[in-house]
Amino acid sequence: MNVPAMNNLWHYISGLSLTAKNKQWLSQKLLESTRREKASSKADEALRKLDGCWACEDIDDSLERDVLSIRSHEARAVELMDEQL
């Protein structure tokens, strides 16, 4: 919403005959939506930071080598674990 529209909205609200309780309710609703927007944006930011963090191919390659090494040394133990799963 642009500044002139915000001013028009403010003039409209100011022209209403609102009780103190009405004003308090209105302010709580406005603040509540602001808090939700902030919480949502913080969650989105945290998810964006995590996005792709496991996509590093170097890590995948070294992990694969480690797993293959363990399997070659302890093949029987891994087979038993695979059967249980």
N, C-alpha and C positions, 0 to 999 in steps of 0.2 A: 504494500500500500504506500502510495507516495505522500508527501508532506501535506499538500492541500486536502487530500482525502482524509488524512488523520485529523487535521484541524476541523473539517466538517463533522467528523464523527465525534470529536471532543465537544464541539458546540451543540450537537444533538444531545449527547449525554448530559451536558451541563443544563440544557433546557428542560430535562425531565425532572419531575418532582419526586426525587428519590429520598427515602428515609435513610438514616444512618445504617440501619440493618441492610437495606438494599445496596448501598454503596459498599459496605463490607463484603457482601455476597459477590458483587461484581468484581471487586478487587481480588478476592480469593480465587475466583474462576480464571481471571487473567493470569495471576501468578501460578496457578496450578498448571495451566497449559504451557507456560514458560518453563516450569520445572520439568515437565514431561519432554519438551523439545530438547532441553539441555541434556537430560539423561539419555535420550535416544541418540543424540549426536555423540555423546561420550562412548556409548556402546558401539556405535558405528565406527568411531575412530579406533577403538580397541580391536575390533574385528578386522579393520583394514591393516592394522599393524601385524596381525597374525596371518593375514592372507599370503599364501605362498611361502610361509616360513619353512615348510618341509619340501619345497620344490627344488632344493639345491641338488644338482646331479652328483657333485663330488661326495656329498654325504651318502647319497643312495649307493654309489659305487663302492665306497669303503664299507658301508654296512653290508652290502651283498658279499663282498670278499670275506668279511668277518664271519658271516653266517655260514658261508661255504667252508671256511676253515674249521669252524666248530663242528659242522656236520661230518667232515671227513675224519676228524679225530674221535668224535663221539657218535658215530652213526647209529649204533644200536640204541643208545639212550634217547636220541631224537626220534627214532622210529617208534619207540614205546610211547613217548609223549604224543606223537602224532596220532597213534592209535587211540589214545585216551580222549583226545579232542574229537 
